[in-house]
Amino acid sequence: MYQIFLIFLSSFVAVFLATTLFYECLCLISRFVSGMTARHRSIMFVMIGGIFIAHAIAILIYAIIYWVLIHYAGFVDLSGYIPDHFLTYLYFSATSYSSLGVGDVFPAEGLRFLTGVEAINGLILITWSAAFTYFSVQKMWEAHGMETKFNKETN
């Protein structure tokens, strides 16, 4: 019962932290990019780089939680090919977050639930970053008088 409570609590904390930090990163990126006077390509690289860092932070949050649950809370370790160092947890977290799920490293028992939650949270945050990028680029193009083919057809 203790592990069930702990896994639900860990899942809630992970989703809350990852989503909140991701939101704050998008706000920082938006503020920073809106003040830039550089060329479109430079702005895009800054925006995509910032979004990539935001995703890396979310992946790191989950990796830390996996590591803590396994090393300090008595959860069964990951199975498969697992050298015992933190990069394994980062790798597992990245494949779970992106819903890639390679299968060479996989969770056991209670960590399965957290892995599913991470995949759903990752899907939401990845989709959010795609929408953010799309609308930011559209706004940038409109501000500089660049029309897209779609805008011409709808007007």
C-alpha positions in Angstrom: 0.0 0.0 0.0 2.9 2.3 0.8 4.4 1.9 -2.7 1.1 2.5 -4.4 0.7 5.8 -2.4 4.3 6.7 -3.2 4.0 6.1 -6.9 0.8 8.1 -7.2 2.4 11.0 -5.2 5.5 10.8 -7.3 3.4 10.8 -10.5 1.5 13.9 -9.3 4.7 15.7 -8.3 6.5 14.8 -11.6 3.5 16.0 -13.7 3.2 19.2 -11.7 6.9 20.0 -11.8 7.4 19.2 -15.4 4.3 21.1 -16.6 5.0 24.1 -14.4 8.6 24.4 -15.4 7.7 23.8 -19.0 5.2 26.7 -18.9 7.7 29.0 -17.2 10.3 28.1 -19.9 7.8 28.9 -22.7 7.0 32.2 -21.0 10.8 33.1 -20.8 11.3 32.0 -24.4 8.3 34.1 -25.5 9.5 37.2 -23.6 13.1 36.8 -24.8 12.2 36.2 -28.5 9.7 39.1 -28.6 12.5 41.5 -27.7 14.9 40.2 -30.3 15.7 42.2 -33.4 17.7 39.5 -35.1 16.8 37.7 -38.3 14.0 35.1 -38.5 16.3 32.1 -38.6 18.2 33.3 -35.5 15.0 33.8 -33.6 13.9 30.3 -34.6 17.2 28.7 -33.4 16.8 30.5 -30.1 13.2 29.4 -29.8 13.8 25.7 -30.7 16.9 25.6 -28.5 14.9 26.9 -25.5 12.1 24.4 -26.1 14.7 21.6 -26.4 16.2 22.7 -23.0 12.6 22.8 -21.5 12.0 19.2 -22.7 15.4 18.1 -21.3 14.5 19.6 -17.9 11.2 17.6 -17.9 13.1 14.4 -18.8 15.6 15.1 -16.0 12.8 15.5 -13.5 11.4 12.1 -14.3 14.9 10.5 -14.3 15.6 11.9 -10.9 12.3 10.5 -9.6 13.0 7.1 -11.0 16.5 7.1 -9.5 15.2 8.2 -6.1 12.3 5.6 -6.0 14.7 2.8 -6.9 17.7 3.7 -4.7 15.9 5.1 -1.7 12.3 3.9 -1.7 12.9 0.2 -2.4 11.3 0.0 -5.8 12.5 -2.8 -8.1 15.2 -1.6 -10.5 14.7 -1.2 -14.2 15.2 -4.4 -16.2 17.0 -5.2 -19.4 20.4 -3.8 -20.4 21.1 -1.5 -17.5 24.6 -0.3 -16.6 24.2 1.1 -13.1 24.6 4.8 -13.6 22.4 7.8 -13.9 22.6 8.0 -17.7 20.5 4.8 -17.8 17.7 6.6 -16.0 18.0 9.6 -18.3 17.9 7.3 -21.4 14.9 5.4 -20.0 13.1 8.7 -19.2 13.8 10.2 -22.6 12.4 7.1 -24.4 9.4 7.0 -22.2 8.8 10.8 -22.4 8.9 10.7 -26.2 6.7 7.6 -26.3 9.5 5.9 -28.2 9.7 3.0 -25.8 12.7 1.2 -27.3 12.3 -1.8 -25.0 16.0 -2.5 -24.1 15.3 -1.0 -20.7 11.9 -1.4 -19.1 10.2 -0.8 -15.8 9.0 -3.4 -13.3 6.1 -3.3 -10.8 5.0 0.1 -9.6 7.3 2.0 -11.9 5.1 0.9 -14.9 2.4 3.4 -13.8 4.9 6.3 -13.5 6.2 5.4 -17.0 2.7 5.6 -18.4 2.2 8.9 -16.8 5.5 10.2 -18.2 4.5 9.1 -21.7 1.2 11.0 -21.4 2.8 14.1 -19.9 5.5 14.0 -22.6 3.0 13.7 -25.4 1.1 16.7 -24.0 4.3 18.8 -23.6 5.6 17.9 -27.0 2.3 18.8 -28.6 2.2 22.1 -26.6 5.7 23.0 -27.9 4.7 22.3 -31.5 1.6 24.5 -31.1 3.8 27.2 -29.4 6.3 27.1 -32.2 3.6 27.2 -34.9 1.8 30.2 -33.4 5.1 32.0 -32.6 6.3 31.7 -36.2 2.9 32.7 -37.6 2.9 35.8 -35.3 6.5 36.6 -36.4 5.6 36.3 -40.1 2.6 38.5 -39.7 4.6 41.1 -37.8 7.1 41.3 -40.7 4.5 41.4 -43.4 5.1 37.8 -44.6 1.9 36.1 -45.7 1.6 32.3 -45.9 -0.2 30.4 -48.6 -2.9 29.5 -46.1 -3.5 33.1 -45.2 -3.9 34.1 -48.8 -6.4 31.3 -49.5 -8.6 32.2 -46.5 -8.8 35.9 -47.1 
